[in-house]
Amino acid sequence: MSGEESRREEELQLCKKELEIYKQNEQDCFTAGVDTAMAVLQNVVSKDEFQSAQSMIEMLSTTCVGILEALQVPWPEQTWAQIMLVNEMSRSISLIWGLARGIANSGASTDVDLSSSLMDEADLLRSEATLCLVAIKNRSGTQVIKEKMETVSKILAELKANGEKYAGKIVDEQDLADLVAQEISAMDAAIEEAAKRMEELLAASRSKDEGKKLEIIVFTGEQ
């Protein structure tokens, strides 16, 4: 085999290897997309689970802790891992937003300023999380995404702390199912929007990988 033929064979083998990587990445993205859909379904919360402001505060605190831990992980390089992390962030923040507003509107505390802070922080959290998703969608770079995630984490920590403060100022427990149902409806809409964002991310990722796959097929002549 001549030097030219040897070089050509090496290039061909390299292309085949890259093609296999792209195929695996496509499969991983598909799996991540299915996991996203399943996670959204698992995140559905019945209003019957909220019998008091205290129960909402406990869920708020638990959810905040879980997503704060997830956001401490460095931004992954693999597309499927990125989708999984974004999914976890979106669905958790959707739930936290609904819970925080439900607590603030419960009237279980006479601290109007604290209730107002919970409402404002919940809306700020949603806004900053949206900006973070935009940065991710635009592939703004690891440092930019890291800064956006840190901003989201800071608001989550503040929400958790204020939720716990609210728990210490509850003066009268009452059945909040009907009131919380309104906030849960808004939360369901937010979760649905998060699912749509996941589909957009997955479609964009698969489109990019298909483009690279096509380039390799043209180069190698494989089908």
Sequence and secondary structure as in RCSB ss.txt:
>XXXX:A:sequence
MSGEESRREEELQLCKKELEIYKQNEQDCFTAGVDTAMAVLQNVVSKDEFQSAQSMIEMLSTTCVGILEALQVPW
PEQTWAQIMLVNEMSRSISLIWGLARGIANSGASTDVDLSSSLMDEADLLRSEATLCLVAIKNRSGTQVIKEKME
TVSKILAELKANGEKYAGKIVDEQDLADLVAQEISAMDAAIEEAAKRMEELLAASRSKDEGKKLEIIVFTGEQ
>XXXX:A:secstr
  HHHHHHHHHHHHHHHHHHHHHHHHHHHHHHHHHHHHHHHHT   GGG SSHHHHHHHHHHHHHHHHHHHTS  
 SSHHHHHHHHHHHHHHHHHHHHHHHHHHTS  BS HHHHHHHHHHHHHHHHHHHHHHHHHHTT  HHHHHHHHH
HHHHHHHHHHHHHHHHHTTB      HHHHHHHHHHHHHHHHHHHHHHHHHHHHHHHHHHHHHHHHHHHH   
